[in-house]
Amino acid sequence: MHADGALVEAAGEVLAAAPLGAHSRICCALSGGVDSLVLFEVLRRLQPRFGYRLAAAHVDHGLSPHAGDWADACARRCAAAGIPLQVFRVGVDRDHPHGLEAAARSARYGALERVACDWLVFGHHLDDQAETLLFRLLRGTGVRGAAAMRPVVVAAAGAPGRLRPLLAVRREQILDWARRNALDWVEDESNDETRFTRNAIRHRLVPVAEALFPAAVPVLARAADHFAEADALLGELAAGDVAACGGEPLDRARLRALSPARQANLLRWLLQQRGAPTPSRARLDDVLQQLRDCPPAQALRLSLGAWVCCAYRDALWLEPAIAAVPERCVWQGEAVLPWGADEVCFVGVTGEGVSRVRLARAAAVYLAPRVAGMRLRLSPARPRREFRKLCQEAAIPEWVRDRLPVLWVDAEPAWVGGIGVAAEFACAPGEAGVLPCWRPAGGSSPG
């Protein structure tokens, strides 16, 4: 096959492996450099085959005096091709704790995540993959980090996935393709500055590796594939261990019965499922050590960055590190209401839940936090009981109680998340009702 066709077909194989729907919206991250420009042209060639809607996005970091020229070059290329272009101008934190490279990358990805599309497409290639693996290994990454970049990454609902159609292609192949097709690309002068770590790896470390091992780049990329396979297996192991621990929230005794390595793998996986960064090995080991050393039923709240590992009685779960108590929220028949970082769903039912007749008669129906001295009767045959005692029976720890959603009907508590419906508002058999359901962020709080 002709070299031009081989590169296009390599990209096509990646697109074919992705779950592209009919008329998927894909956005090419277009810097104006040779990699992204070749990607842009390849995506144009493949568009009739896959039927996607193609757009492009350019991020101006404002770090180079030529940044405006690069944006103009991208605009001209897209205008000539009839492809819509969105330009983002971002500020970069020059005092970022991880350096200017990391700050620019964070700003760039933050801007691209705002694009209304199904897939973001990047021009990373095989040499980038090898450099990324070396960079991460030298920083002490784990198995997941050593998997480096993946050609297809399916994101959580509502977020764009990521495609890297050129990940199996060498840098020199991309340059050859650009020259043969007479492409006019821009050069970022900062790519030659070896004061930046990734550039130093590219210009200093990789040439030494290739002098000793001529196939170093493809071999390193293959190693990343092996790490990705191992990471997938660790994910399967963690999912099985979650099930063996009774699902979420986890059974503390069953978790403690796992080996320390499997405990750490399980917690890492739960954080990854929530899109949270993996904590340092030292912090994760400290959290697990505290869980192992404390009495089996002792209550604990252990910080893991934006998430907290919570243990209460026999249960262990993760929840967001939430500071504020949610505010009052009026219910007017919506299927879902936000409750801080959580949500409350309202499901139509018969013979259970809150009586629709009582709701229809009410002057005000709203979600709000509990109030001091609140009592609730869960059964007609029993007296009203203190909120504190009801929470104890439902195994709801003290730190969760202030953010429990309460459905108030004319200033009377009709339902409390994790506890149930007040007897005065409960449906009679066969009566139409509404069943509120509290869905904590992370999906695993008790109650």
C-alpha positions in Angstrom: 0.0 0.0 0.0 1.2 3.5 -0.8 2.6 5.3 2.3 -0.1 8.0 2.1 -2.8 5.3 2.2 -1.1 3.3 5.0 -1.2 6.3 7.3 -4.9 7.0 6.5 -5.8 3.3 7.0 -4.0 3.2 10.3 -6.1 6.1 11.5 -9.2 4.5 10.0 -8.6 1.3 12.1 -8.7 3.4 15.3 -11.9 5.1 14.2 -13.4 1.8 13.3 -12.6 0.5 16.8 -14.4 3.4 18.5 -18.1 3.4 19.2 -18.8 6.2 16.7 -22.6 6.7 16.3 -24.3 7.9 13.2 -23.4 11.6 12.7 -21.1 11.7 15.7 -19.6 15.1 16.4 -15.8 14.9 16.5 -13.5 17.8 17.2 -9.9 17.8 16.0 -7.5 19.5 18.5 -5.7 21.7 16.0 -2.5 23.5 17.1 -1.3 24.2 13.6 1.8 22.0 14.1 2.5 19.1 11.7 1.0 16.4 13.8 -2.4 18.1 14.3 -2.5 19.4 10.7 -1.9 15.9 9.3 -4.6 14.6 11.7 -7.0 17.2 10.4 -6.4 16.3 6.8 -6.7 12.6 7.5 -10.0 13.1 9.3 -11.3 15.0 6.3 -10.4 12.1 4.0 -12.1 9.6 6.3 -15.2 11.7 6.9 -17.2 10.2 3.9 -16.4 6.7 5.2 -17.6 7.2 8.8 -20.2 9.9 8.3 -19.2 12.0 11.3 -19.5 15.8 11.7 -16.1 17.3 11.8 -15.1 20.5 13.7 -11.8 21.8 15.0 -10.6 23.7 18.1 -7.5 25.7 18.7 -6.2 26.8 22.1 -4.1 30.0 22.3 -2.0 29.8 25.5 -0.6 33.3 25.0 2.9 32.0 25.8 4.5 32.7 22.4 4.8 36.0 20.5 3.6 34.0 17.5 0.5 32.6 19.1 -1.8 34.9 17.2 -0.2 33.8 13.9 -0.8 30.2 14.7 -4.5 30.9 15.4 -4.8 32.7 12.1 -3.1 29.8 10.3 -5.6 27.4 11.8 -8.5 29.7 10.9 -7.4 29.9 7.2 -7.0 26.2 6.9 -10.4 25.5 8.4 -12.1 28.2 6.3 -10.6 26.8 3.1 -11.9 23.3 4.1 -15.3 24.6 5.2 -14.8 23.1 8.7 -16.0 25.2 11.7 -13.2 26.3 14.1 -13.5 27.3 17.7 -10.6 29.3 19.2 -10.0 29.4 23.0 -7.7 32.0 24.6 -6.6 30.8 28.0 -4.4 32.0 30.8 -1.6 29.8 32.0 -0.5 29.8 35.7 3.2 30.4 35.5 3.6 29.5 39.2 1.9 26.1 38.8 3.5 23.6 41.3 4.3 21.1 38.5 5.7 23.7 36.1 4.8 25.6 33.0 4.3 22.5 30.9 1.8 21.0 33.2 0.0 24.4 33.6 -0.3 24.8 29.8 -1.5 21.2 29.4 -4.2 21.7 32.2 -5.4 24.9 30.6 -5.5 23.4 27.1 -7.5 20.3 28.2 -9.8 22.4 30.3 -10.6 24.5 27.2 -11.1 21.5 24.9 -13.4 19.8 27.4 -15.9 22.8 26.9 -16.3 21.9 23.2 -19.8 20.5 22.4 -18.8 17.3 20.8 -18.9 13.5 21.2 -15.2 12.9 20.7 -12.0 15.0 21.0 -9.4 13.8 18.6 -5.6 14.3 19.2 -2.6 14.0 17.0 -0.4 12.0 19.4 1.8 9.4 17.7 4.1 6.5 18.5 7.1 8.7 19.5 4.8 10.7 21.9 3.7 7.4 23.4 7.3 6.3 24.1 8.2 9.7 25.6 5.1 9.7 27.8 5.9 6.2 29.1 9.5 7.3 29.9 8.3 10.5 31.6 5.8 8.7 33.8 8.1 5.8 34.7 10.8 8.3 35.8 8.2 9.9 38.1 7.4 6.6 39.7 4.0 6.0 38.1 1.9 2.9 38.7 0.5 0.4 36.3 -2.3 2.7 35.1 0.0 5.6 34.5 2.5 3.3 32.6 -0.3 2.4 30.2 0.3 5.9 28.9 -2.1 7.0 26.2 -4.9 4.8 24.7 -6.1 5.2 21.1 -9.7 5.1 22.2 -11.0 6.3 25.6 -14.7 6.2 26.2 -15.6 8.9 28.7 -18.4 9.0 31.3 -21.8 10.0 30.2 -22.0 13.7 29.2 -18.2 14.1 28.6 -16.5 13.7 25.2 -14.4 10.6 24.6 -10.9 10.8 23.3 -9.4 9.4 20.1 -5.8 9.2 19.0 -5.9 7.9 15.4 -2.1 8.3 14.8 -0.9 6.6 18.0 0.6 3.7 16.0 2.4 6.0 13.5 6.0 7.2 13.8 6.8 10.9 13.9 8.9 10.6 10.7 6.0 9.0 8.8 3.8 12.0 9.7 6.5 14.4 8.5 6.8 12.5 5.2 3.0 12.5 4.7 2.9 16.3 5.3 5.7 16.9 2.8 4.2 14.7 0.1 0.9 16.5 0.5 2.5 19.9 0.5 1.1 20.9 3.9 2.2 24.2 5.4 2.5 23.9 9.2 3.7 26.1 12.0 6.7 25.4 14.2 6.5 26.0 17.9 9.9 27.3 19.0 9.4 26.0 22.5 9.6 22.4 21.3 13.4 22.8 21.1 13.8 24.1 24.6 15.2 21.3 26.7 14.6 23.1 30.0 11.1 21.5 29.6 11.2 17.9 30.8 9.3 16.3 27.9 11.5 18.1 25.4 14.6 16.9 27.2 13.3 13.3 27.0 12.7 13.7 23.3 16.0 15.4 22.4 18.4 13.8 24.9 17.1 10.6 26.4 15.4 9.0 23.5 18.4 9.3 21.1 20.6 7.6 23.7 18.0 4.8 24.0 17.8 4.4 20.3 21.6 4.3 19.9 21.6 1.3 22.3 18.3 -0.2 21.2 17.4 0.9 17.6 13.8 -0.3 18.1 13.4 1.5 21.4 10.4 3.7 20.5 8.1 0.9 19.2 9.3 -1.4 22.0 8.4 1.2 24.6 5.0 1.7 23.0 4.5 -2.0 23.1 5.4 -2.0 26.8 2.7 0.6 27.3 0.2 -1.8 25.7 1.3 -4.5 28.1 0.7 -2.1 31.0 -2.7 -1.3 29.7 -3.6 -4.9 29.6 -2.4 -5.4 33.2 -4.4 -2.3 34.2 -7.5 -3.8 32.7 -7.0 -7.0 34.6 -6.5 -5.1 37.8 -9.8 -3.4 37.1 -11.5 -6.7 36.6 -10.0 -7.9 39.9 -11.2 -4.8 41.7 -14.7 -5.1 40.3 -14.8 -8.7 41.5 -13.5 -7.7 45.0 -16.2 -5.0 45.2 -18.9 -7.6 44.5 -17.2 -10.0 47.1 -17.4 -7.1 49.7 -21.2 -6.9 49.1 -21.1 -4.0 46.6 -21.2 -0.4 47.7 -21.1 0.5 50.6 -18.4 -2.2 51.2 -18.5 -4.6 54.1 -15.6 -3.6 56.3 -14.9 -7.1 57.5 -14.7 -8.5 54.0 -12.5 -5.7 52.9 -10.1 -6.3 55.8 -9.9 -10.0 54.8 -8.4 -9.0 51.4 -4.6 -8.7 51.1 -3.2 -5.1 51.5 -2.4 -5.1 47.7 -6.0 -5.9 46.8 -7.3 -3.4 49.3 -5.2 -0.7 47.7 -6.2 -1.8 44.2 -9.9 -1.7 45.1 -9.7 1.8 46.5 -7.7 3.1 43.5 -10.3 1.6 41.2 -13.2 3.1 43.1 -11.6 6.5 42.8 -10.9 6.0 39.1 -14.5 5.1 38.5 -15.4 8.5 40.0 -13.0 10.3 37.8 -10.8 11.2 40.7 -7.0 11.4 40.6 -5.2 8.6 42.2 -3.7 9.6 45.6 0.0 9.1 46.3 1.1 5.6 47.4 2.0 7.0 50.8 -1.4 8.5 51.4 -3.2 5.4 50.2 -1.1 3.2 52.4 -1.7 5.5 55.4 -5.5 5.4 54.8 -5.5 1.6 54.6 -3.3 1.2 57.6 -5.7 3.3 59.7 -8.6 1.2 58.5 -6.7 -2.0 59.5 -5.6 -0.7 62.9 -8.9 0.8 64.1 -11.5 -1.2 65.9 -13.9 -2.9 63.4 -16.9 -0.7 64.2 -15.0 2.7 64.8 -16.2 5.6 62.7 -13.6 7.2 60.4 -13.4 9.9 57.8 -10.1 9.9 55.9 -9.3 12.4 53.2 -8.3 11.3 49.7 -8.2 14.7 48.0 -11.6 15.6 46.6 -13.1 12.4 48.1 -13.3 11.0 51.6 -13.1 7.4 52.6 -15.8 6.9 55.2 -16.3 4.0 57.6 -19.2 3.6 60.0 -20.2 0.4 61.8 -19.9 -2.4 59.3 -19.8 -0.2 56.1 -17.1 1.6 54.2 -17.7 4.0 51.2 -16.4 7.0 49.4 -18.2 10.3 49.3 -17.2 13.8 48.0 -15.5 16.1 50.4 -18.6 18.4 50.7 -18.4 21.4 53.0 -21.7 23.2 52.6 -25.2 22.0 53.6 -27.5 22.1 50.6 -30.1 24.9 50.4 -33.9 24.8 50.2 -35.2 23.6 46.8 -38.9 23.8 45.9 -40.4 20.7 44.3 -42.9 21.3 41.5 -43.3 17.8 40.1 -39.8 17.5 38.7 -38.5 13.9 38.2 -35.1 15.0 39.7 -34.0 17.8 42.0 -30.4 18.7 42.8 -29.3 18.4 46.4 -25.9 19.8 46.7 -23.6 17.4 44.9 -26.3 14.7 45.3 -29.7 14.4 43.7 -33.2 13.3 44.7 -35.4 11.5 42.2 -39.1 11.3 42.4 -40.7 8.1 41.1 -44.4 7.6 40.5 -45.7 4.5 42.4 -48.9 2.9 43.7 -49.5 2.0 47.3 -46.2 3.3 48.7 -44.3 6.6 49.0 -45.8 10.0 49.7 -49.5 10.4 49.0 -50.2 12.4 45.8 -53.4 13.6 47.5 -51.5 15.1 50.4 -49.0 16.7 47.9 -51.8 18.2 45.8 -53.4 19.8 48.9 -50.1 21.3 50.1 -49.3 25.0 49.8 -45.5 24.3 49.8 -43.5 21.2 49.0 -39.7 21.5 49.1 -36.4 19.8 50.0 -34.5 21.3 52.9 -32.1 20.1 55.6 -33.4 18.8 58.9 -34.2 21.1 61.8 -33.3 20.9 65.5 -35.7 18.7 67.4 -37.2 17.1 64.3 -39.2 13.9 65.0 -40.7 11.4 62.6 -43.3 8.7 62.9 -42.6 5.8 60.5 -45.5 3.7 61.5 -49.1 4.7 62.5 -48.9 2.4 65.5 -45.7 4.0 66.9 -45.0 7.4 68.4 -42.8 10.1 66.8 -39.2 9.4 67.3 -36.1 11.5 67.5 -34.2 12.1 64.3 -31.0 11.0 66.0 -32.3 7.6 67.0 -33.8 7.0 63.6 -30.3 7.7 62.1 -28.6 5.4 64.5 -31.0 2.6 63.5 -30.4 3.3 59.8 -26.6 3.3 60.4 -26.3 6.9 59.2 -23.2 8.5 60.7 -23.3 11.9 62.3 -21.3 13.7 59.6 -23.9 12.7 57.0 -27.0 13.7 58.9 -26.9 17.4 58.3 -27.0 16.9 54.6 -29.8 14.3 54.5 -32.5 15.6 52.2 -35.9 16.1 53.9 -39.1 16.6 51.9 -41.2 19.1 53.7 -44.9 19.4 53.1 -46.3 22.6 54.6 -43.5 22.7 57.1 -44.0 19.1 58.2 -41.3 16.4 57.4 -42.9 13.9 55.0 -39.8 11.9 54.0 -36.1 11.8 55.0 -33.5 10.3 52.7 -32.1 7.1 54.0 -34.9 6.8 56.6 -38.3 6.7 54.9 -41.8 8.2 54.7 -43.6 9.7 57.6 -46.8 7.7 58.5 -49.0 10.8 58.2 -48.1 11.2 54.5 -47.8 7.6 53.5 -50.0 6.2 50.7 -52.9 3.8 51.4 -53.0 0.5 49.5 -53.8 1.2 45.9 -53.3 4.9 46.2 -51.1 6.9 43.8 -47.9 8.1 45.4 -44.5 9.6 44.8 -41.4 7.8 46.1 -38.4 10.1 46.7 -35.0 8.4 46.2 -31.8 10.0 47.5 -28.8 9.5 45.2 -25.6 10.5 47.0 -22.8 11.7 44.7 -20.6 8.6 44.2 -23.6 6.4 44.8 -22.4 4.7 47.9 -23.3 6.5 51.1 -25.2 4.5 53.7 -28.9 4.7 54.5 
